[in-house]
C-alpha cells in the first residue's frame, strides 16, 4: 500500500515514516476490530460484565496502537541500535562504541531483517533505504510484544486466582497508567521482548517447564535479565526448565555462529563486556539504579566517590543475602487449605520467580525508567495478595513504579526504585504469613 499511488491512500503519498505507520495503524485496527466482532458474534447475549471483558482489552489495544503510531520516530537509543545493525550487515564490530550493550542476537536478527528488506523493496519497486524496513519491523514488533505481554498478564492473573473481571480491570489499569511502557515505545527499546519472556516463564513453568526454559533463553539472549530466573529454577530443582534454558541458549549460539564455525561476534561481545565502564551511566539522576543513588548521595554529602564501588558491592551482597533469606522463609511456609487461591507449591514457586524477575533493577549498575516494565508481573502479584488489606500501600508502591514522571531532582529521581522496594516488602514471606495466618516451619512438617 505504501509503495502504490492508489487513490484510497493518496493522503500518504508523501511516503514519510509517519505515513507508513498510519497505514500500519489502519491495518492493525481492521484486524483488531474483526477479532472483536468474532468474539461478540460467538455469544448469544452480552451482559454488562461480558461486554467489559471484551471491550476494555479492545480499547486498551487501540490506545497501544495509537501510542505506537505517534511514537514511531527513531530515538537516540534506536540510533545506537541501528549503528550496531549496520556494523553487522557490513561485517564489522557492533561493539566498537559503548552504547550497544546487548548480546549479539538482537542486532544479528535485525541485520537479517535488513537483508530481507533489500529484496522486498526491490520486489515492490520502492526506491527507499532498507533501513526504513528494519525500523518498521522493529517498531511493529514492539506493539505485538506489548499486546502479547498484556494477554499473558491476564493469563498470569488468572493462574494466581484473580477473577476474570477483576484481572481485566487491574491489568488494564497497570498497563494504561504506565510511564515505563511509554518510554519503551518512545525510545524504541527492547523491554517488551524481555517482559514477554518473563511472563511466559511464569505462565508455563508449572505445566511446560521445558518451553518456559526456552522462553527464558531467548529473552536472555536479547537482554541478559531473564537469565536471573535460572537461579530459582536451580534452587527449586526444575531440571526440565534448566535443560530448556540451556538447550535454547545453545541453539541460538549454534545458528548465530554459523553452526559453531564463527564465534567472532561473541568474542567481540565478551571483550566489550569485560572492558565496559560499568559506572558510566550512574552519573545521571534519571538512572534509577542503586549505584546511581549511591553516587548522587555521596556527591550530595560531599564524600569522595572513591568509596562508591566498595559501597555498591556491599549493597549487591546485601540484596543477595536478603533474597536468599526470602527464599528460605518462603520454602518453609505451610499454607492452610483455602488461605490462598493457589496451592502451596505454586505460591512458593511464583514468589521465588517474581523475586528474581526484578533483581536486575536492584543490582545492575544501570537501571533506566523504561526497564521497570519488567516489574508489571510483581505489581499484579502484590495486588492479588495484598490488595485487600494493604490497598493504599500497594497503590502507592505501584504508582511510584509506573505512574511517576521522569525527572532529574535528587533524591526524588529514585522514587521509582523506592516503589519497587515497597512492592517487594509487601509480599515478603513475613508479611504474607501475617496477612493469611500462614505458619512458618519446616516443609516436611506441612505435608
C-alpha positions as CSV (number, residue, x, y, z in Angstrom):
1,X,0.0,0.0,0.0
2,X,2.8,2.4,0.9
3,X,4.6,1.8,-2.5
4,X,1.5,2.4,-4.7
5,X,-0.2,5.6,-5.7
6,X,-3.7,4.3,-5.0
7,X,-6.4,6.8,-4.6
8,X,-7.5,5.3,-1.2
9,X,-4.1,6.0,0.3
10,X,-3.4,9.2,-1.7
11,X,-3.0,11.2,1.5
12,X,0.0,9.1,2.4
13,X,1.7,9.8,-1.0
14,X,4.5,11.8,0.7
15,X,5.9,8.4,1.8
16,X,7.2,9.6,5.1
17,X,7.7,7.3,8.1
18,X,4.6,8.7,9.8
19,X,2.5,7.9,6.8
20,X,3.9,4.3,6.8
21,X,2.8,3.9,10.4
22,X,-0.5,5.5,9.7
23,X,-1.2,2.7,7.2
24,X,0.1,0.2,9.7
25,X,-2.3,1.6,12.3
26,X,-5.2,1.2,9.8
27,X,-4.4,-2.4,9.0
28,X,-4.0,-3.4,12.7
29,X,-7.2,-1.5,13.6
30,X,-9.1,-3.6,11.0
31,X,-7.7,-6.9,12.3
32,X,-8.4,-6.0,16.0
33,X,-12.0,-4.9,15.1
34,X,-12.6,-8.1,13.2
35,X,-11.3,-10.1,16.1
36,X,-13.7,-8.3,18.4
37,X,-16.6,-8.9,16.0
38,X,-15.9,-12.7,16.1
39,X,-15.8,-12.7,19.9
40,X,-19.1,-10.8,20.1
41,X,-20.7,-12.9,17.4
42,X,-19.8,-16.1,19.3
43,X,-22.1,-15.1,22.2
44,X,-25.9,-15.1,22.0
45,X,-26.3,-12.4,24.6
46,X,-23.8,-10.0,26.2
47,X,-24.2,-9.0,29.9
48,X,-22.5,-5.8,31.1
49,X,-19.7,-7.8,32.6
50,X,-19.0,-9.7,29.4
51,X,-19.1,-6.5,27.4
52,X,-16.5,-5.1,29.7
53,X,-14.4,-8.2,29.4
54,X,-14.4,-7.9,25.6
55,X,-14.5,-4.2,25.2
56,X,-11.8,-3.0,27.7
57,X,-8.9,-5.0,26.2
58,X,-10.0,-3.9,22.7
59,X,-9.9,-0.2,23.8
60,X,-6.6,-0.7,25.6
61,X,-5.2,-2.3,22.4
62,X,-6.4,0.7,20.4
63,X,-4.5,3.0,22.8
64,X,-1.4,0.9,22.5
65,X,-1.7,1.1,18.7
66,X,-2.2,4.9,18.8
67,X,0.8,5.3,21.1
68,X,3.0,3.1,18.8
69,X,2.0,5.1,15.8
70,X,2.5,8.5,17.4
71,X,5.9,7.5,18.8
72,X,7.2,5.8,15.7
73,X,10.3,8.0,15.2
74,X,13.9,6.9,15.6
75,X,15.2,7.9,19.0
76,X,18.8,8.3,20.2
77,X,18.6,4.8,21.6
78,X,17.5,3.5,18.2
79,X,20.4,5.3,16.5
80,X,22.7,3.2,18.7
81,X,20.8,0.0,17.7
82,X,21.0,0.8,14.1
83,X,24.7,1.6,14.3
84,X,25.1,-2.0,15.6
85,X,22.8,-3.4,12.9
86,X,24.8,-1.6,10.2
87,X,28.1,-2.8,11.6
88,X,27.0,-6.5,11.4
89,X,25.5,-6.0,7.9
90,X,28.8,-4.6,6.8
91,X,30.8,-7.3,8.5
92,X,32.1,-5.0,11.2
93,X,32.2,-4.9,15.0
94,X,28.9,-3.7,16.6
95,X,30.7,-3.2,20.0
96,X,33.2,-0.5,19.0
97,X,31.2,2.1,20.8
98,X,30.0,1.9,24.4
99,X,26.2,2.2,23.8
100,X,25.1,-1.2,22.3
101,X,25.1,-3.3,25.5
102,X,23.3,-6.5,24.5
103,X,24.3,-10.0,23.3
104,X,24.6,-10.3,19.5
105,X,21.2,-11.9,18.9
106,X,19.1,-8.8,18.5
107,X,21.5,-6.9,16.2
108,X,22.1,-10.1,14.2
109,X,18.4,-10.6,13.7
110,X,17.9,-7.0,12.6
111,X,20.8,-7.3,10.2
112,X,19.0,-10.3,8.7
113,X,15.8,-8.3,8.5
114,X,17.8,-5.6,6.6
115,X,18.8,-8.3,4.0
116,X,15.1,-9.2,3.6
117,X,14.2,-5.6,3.2
118,X,16.7,-5.2,0.4
119,X,15.0,-7.9,-1.6
120,X,11.5,-6.9,-0.6
121,X,11.9,-3.2,-1.5
122,X,13.4,-4.2,-4.8
123,X,10.5,-6.6,-5.5
124,X,7.8,-4.0,-4.9
125,X,9.8,-1.3,-6.8
126,X,10.4,1.0,-3.9
127,X,13.3,3.4,-4.1
128,X,13.8,3.5,-0.3
129,X,16.5,2.5,2.1
130,X,16.0,-0.9,3.5
131,X,16.8,0.6,7.0
132,X,13.3,2.0,6.9
133,X,12.1,-1.6,6.6
134,X,14.2,-2.5,9.6
135,X,12.8,0.3,11.8
136,X,9.2,-0.6,10.7
137,X,9.7,-4.3,11.6
138,X,11.2,-3.4,15.0
139,X,8.5,-0.8,15.9
140,X,5.7,-3.1,14.8
141,X,7.3,-5.9,16.8
142,X,7.2,-3.7,19.9
143,X,3.5,-3.3,19.5
144,X,3.0,-7.1,19.0
145,X,5.1,-8.0,22.1
146,X,3.3,-5.3,24.1
147,X,0.0,-6.9,23.2
148,X,1.4,-10.4,23.9
149,X,2.6,-9.2,27.3
150,X,-0.9,-7.7,28.0
151,X,-2.6,-11.0,27.1
152,X,0.0,-13.1,29.1
153,X,-0.7,-10.8,32.1
154,X,-4.3,-11.8,32.0
155,X,-3.3,-15.5,32.0
156,X,-0.9,-14.9,34.9
157,X,-3.6,-13.1,36.9
158,X,-6.0,-16.0,36.2
159,X,-3.4,-18.5,37.4
160,X,-2.8,-16.7,40.7
161,X,-6.5,-16.6,41.5
162,X,-7.9,-13.3,40.2
163,X,-11.4,-13.4,38.8
164,X,-11.8,-12.5,35.1
165,X,-13.4,-9.1,35.5
166,X,-11.0,-8.1,38.3
167,X,-8.0,-9.2,36.3
168,X,-9.1,-7.3,33.2
169,X,-9.6,-4.1,35.2
170,X,-6.4,-4.5,37.2
171,X,-4.1,-5.4,34.4
172,X,-5.6,-2.8,32.1
173,X,-5.1,0.0,34.7
174,X,-1.5,-1.1,35.3
175,X,-0.7,-1.1,31.6
176,X,-2.5,2.2,30.8
177,X,-1.0,4.3,33.6
178,X,2.5,3.2,32.9
179,X,5.3,5.6,32.1
180,X,7.9,2.8,31.5
181,X,5.6,1.5,28.7
182,X,5.5,4.9,27.1
183,X,9.3,5.3,27.5
184,X,9.9,1.9,26.0
185,X,7.9,2.9,22.9
186,X,9.3,6.4,22.6
187,X,12.9,5.1,23.0
188,X,12.3,2.2,20.7
189,X,13.6,-0.1,23.4
190,X,13.6,-3.9,23.6
191,X,12.0,-4.3,27.0
192,X,8.7,-5.7,25.8
193,X,10.6,-8.8,24.5
194,X,12.0,-9.2,28.0
195,X,8.6,-8.7,29.7
196,X,7.0,-11.3,27.4
197,X,9.9,-13.7,28.1
198,X,9.4,-13.4,31.9
199,X,5.6,-13.7,31.7
200,X,6.0,-16.8,29.5
201,X,8.2,-18.4,32.2
202,X,5.7,-17.5,34.9
203,X,2.7,-18.9,32.9
204,X,4.4,-22.0,31.6
205,X,6.8,-23.1,34.2
206,X,4.5,-25.5,36.1
207,X,2.9,-27.3,33.1
208,X,5.5,-26.8,30.4
209,X,8.9,-26.3,32.1
210,X,11.0,-27.1,29.0
211,X,9.2,-24.4,27.0
212,X,9.5,-22.0,29.9
213,X,13.2,-22.6,29.9
214,X,13.3,-21.9,26.1
215,X,11.4,-18.6,26.7
216,X,14.0,-17.5,29.3
217,X,16.8,-18.4,27.0
218,X,15.5,-16.4,24.1
219,X,14.8,-13.4,26.4
220,X,18.3,-13.7,27.9
221,X,19.9,-13.8,24.5
222,X,18.3,-10.5,23.7
223,X,19.0,-8.9,27.1
224,X,20.6,-10.9,29.9
225,X,17.9,-10.1,32.6
226,X,15.8,-13.3,32.1
227,X,18.9,-15.4,32.8
228,X,18.4,-14.4,36.5
229,X,15.4,-16.7,36.5
230,X,17.8,-19.7,36.3
231,X,18.8,-19.2,40.0
232,X,15.3,-20.1,41.4
233,X,15.0,-22.8,38.8
234,X,18.1,-24.5,40.1
235,X,17.1,-23.9,43.7
236,X,13.7,-25.5,43.0
237,X,15.3,-28.3,41.0
238,X,13.3,-27.5,37.9
239,X,15.7,-29.5,35.8
240,X,13.5,-29.6,32.7
241,X,13.3,-25.8,32.7
242,X,17.1,-25.6,33.2
243,X,17.6,-28.0,30.3
244,X,15.2,-25.9,28.1
245,X,17.2,-22.8,29.0
246,X,20.5,-24.5,28.2
247,X,19.2,-26.0,25.0
248,X,17.6,-22.8,23.9
249,X,20.8,-20.8,24.5
250,X,22.9,-23.4,22.7
251,X,20.5,-23.4,19.8
252,X,20.7,-19.6,19.4
253,X,24.5,-19.7,19.6
254,X,24.5,-22.6,17.1
255,X,22.7,-20.6,14.4
256,X,24.4,-17.3,15.2
257,X,27.9,-18.8,14.9
258,X,27.1,-20.4,11.6
259,X,26.9,-23.9,13.1
260,X,29.7,-23.2,15.6
261,X,32.1,-22.2,12.9
262,X,32.4,-18.4,13.5
263,X,32.4,-17.1,17.1
264,X,33.7,-13.6,16.2
265,X,30.5,-11.7,17.3
266,X,30.5,-13.5,20.6
267,X,34.2,-12.8,21.1
268,X,33.6,-9.1,20.4
269,X,30.7,-9.1,22.9
270,X,32.7,-10.7,25.7
271,X,35.6,-8.4,25.1
272,X,33.3,-5.4,25.2
273,X,31.6,-6.5,28.5
274,X,35.0,-7.2,30.1
275,X,36.1,-3.6,29.4
276,X,32.7,-1.8,29.7
277,X,32.8,1.2,32.2
278,X,30.1,0.0,34.5
279,X,29.9,3.3,36.3
280,X,29.3,5.3,33.1
281,X,25.6,5.7,33.2
282,X,25.2,6.0,37.0
283,X,26.3,9.7,36.7
284,X,22.7,10.7,35.8
285,X,19.9,11.2,38.3
286,X,17.4,9.7,35.9
287,X,19.2,6.4,36.2
288,X,17.3,4.6,38.9
289,X,19.9,2.1,39.8
290,X,21.3,1.7,43.4
291,X,24.8,2.7,42.1
292,X,23.4,5.9,40.7
293,X,21.6,6.6,44.0
294,X,24.9,5.9,45.9
295,X,26.9,8.2,43.6
296,X,24.4,11.0,43.9
297,X,24.2,10.6,47.7
298,X,28.0,10.7,48.0
299,X,28.0,13.9,45.9
300,X,25.2,15.5,47.9
301,X,27.2,14.8,51.1
302,X,30.5,15.9,49.6
303,X,32.0,12.5,50.2
304,X,34.7,11.1,47.9
305,X,33.4,8.8,45.1
306,X,36.4,6.6,45.5
307,X,34.4,4.5,48.0
308,X,31.5,4.1,45.5
309,X,32.5,0.7,44.2
310,X,33.1,-0.8,47.7
311,X,29.7,0.5,48.9
312,X,27.9,-0.8,45.8
313,X,29.5,-4.2,46.3
314,X,28.1,-4.2,49.9
315,X,24.6,-3.3,48.6
316,X,24.7,-6.1,46.0
317,X,25.8,-8.5,48.6
318,X,23.0,-7.3,50.9
319,X,20.4,-7.9,48.2
320,X,21.8,-11.4,47.6
321,X,21.5,-12.2,51.4
322,X,18.0,-10.7,51.5
323,X,16.9,-12.7,48.5
324,X,18.3,-15.9,50.0
325,X,16.5,-15.2,53.3
326,X,13.2,-14.6,51.5
327,X,13.7,-17.9,49.5
328,X,14.3,-19.9,52.7
329,X,11.4,-18.3,54.5
330,X,9.0,-18.9,51.6
331,X,10.1,-22.5,51.3
332,X,9.3,-23.1,55.0
333,X,5.7,-21.8,54.7
334,X,2.8,-24.1,55.3
335,X,-0.3,-22.7,53.7
336,X,-3.7,-23.8,55.2
337,X,-6.3,-25.1,52.7
338,X,-8.3,-22.1,51.4
339,X,-5.9,-19.4,52.7
340,X,-4.8,-18.6,49.2
341,X,-6.4,-19.1,45.7
342,X,-3.5,-21.4,44.8
343,X,-1.7,-24.4,46.2
344,X,1.4,-24.1,48.4
345,X,3.9,-25.2,45.8
346,X,2.6,-22.9,43.1
347,X,2.6,-20.0,45.6
348,X,6.2,-20.6,46.6
349,X,7.4,-21.1,43.0
350,X,5.7,-17.9,41.8
351,X,7.1,-15.9,44.7
352,X,10.6,-17.1,44.0
353,X,10.4,-16.4,40.3
354,X,9.0,-12.9,40.8
355,X,11.7,-12.0,43.2
356,X,14.4,-12.9,40.7
357,X,12.5,-11.3,37.8
358,X,13.3,-7.8,39.1
359,X,16.6,-8.5,40.8
360,X,18.5,-6.8,37.9
361,X,16.8,-3.5,38.9
362,X,18.4,-3.8,42.4
363,X,21.9,-5.0,41.5
364,X,22.6,-3.7,38.0
365,X,24.9,-0.6,37.7
366,X,22.3,0.9,35.3
367,X,18.5,0.8,35.5
368,X,16.6,3.3,33.5
369,X,12.9,4.1,33.9
370,X,11.9,2.0,30.8
371,X,13.5,-1.1,32.4
372,X,10.7,-1.1,35.0
373,X,8.2,-2.6,32.7
374,X,9.5,-6.0,33.9
375,X,8.0,-5.1,37.3
376,X,4.4,-5.4,35.9
377,X,4.0,-9.1,37.0
378,X,5.2,-8.2,40.5
379,X,2.6,-5.5,40.7
380,X,-0.2,-7.9,39.7
381,X,1.1,-10.4,42.3
382,X,1.2,-7.7,45.0
383,X,-2.4,-6.5,44.3
384,X,-3.6,-10.1,44.3
385,X,-2.1,-11.0,47.6
386,X,-2.3,-7.6,49.5
387,X,-4.8,-5.6,47.5
388,X,-7.5,-6.0,50.2
389,X,-5.7,-5.5,53.5
390,X,-2.9,-3.1,52.2
391,X,-4.7,-1.3,49.3
392,X,-3.2,2.1,50.0
393,X,0.4,0.8,50.4
394,X,0.1,-1.3,47.3
395,X,-1.3,1.5,45.2
396,X,1.4,3.9,46.4
397,X,4.2,1.4,45.5
398,X,2.6,0.7,42.1
399,X,2.1,4.4,41.3
400,X,5.7,5.2,42.2
401,X,7.0,2.4,39.9
402,X,4.7,3.1,36.9
403,X,2.9,6.4,37.1
404,X,5.8,8.5,38.3
405,X,7.0,11.1,35.7
406,X,10.7,11.2,34.7
407,X,12.7,14.0,36.2
408,X,16.2,14.8,37.5
409,X,15.8,16.0,41.1
410,X,17.8,14.3,43.8
411,X,16.6,12.3,45.7
412,X,13.1,12.2,44.1
413,X,14.5,10.7,40.9
414,X,14.9,7.4,42.8
415,X,11.3,7.1,44.0
416,X,10.7,4.5,41.3
417,X,13.3,2.3,43.0
418,X,11.6,3.0,46.3
419,X,8.2,1.9,44.9
420,X,9.8,-1.4,43.8
421,X,11.1,-2.0,47.3
422,X,7.7,-1.3,48.7
423,X,6.1,-3.9,46.4
424,X,8.8,-6.5,47.4
425,X,8.3,-5.7,51.1
426,X,4.5,-6.0,50.8
427,X,4.8,-9.6,49.5
428,X,7.7,-10.6,51.8
429,X,7.1,-14.1,53.3
430,X,6.8,-12.5,56.8
431,X,4.0,-10.1,55.6
432,X,2.2,-12.8,53.7
433,X,2.4,-15.0,56.8
434,X,0.7,-12.3,58.9
435,X,-1.9,-11.5,56.3
436,X,-3.1,-15.0,55.7
437,X,-2.3,-16.5,59.1
438,X,0.2,-18.9,57.5
439,X,2.5,-20.8,59.8
440,X,6.2,-20.9,59.0
441,X,8.0,-24.2,59.8
442,X,9.8,-27.0,58.1
443,X,8.3,-28.1,54.8
444,X,8.4,-31.8,55.8
445,X,6.1,-31.0,58.7
446,X,3.5,-29.3,56.5
447,X,2.9,-32.3,54.2
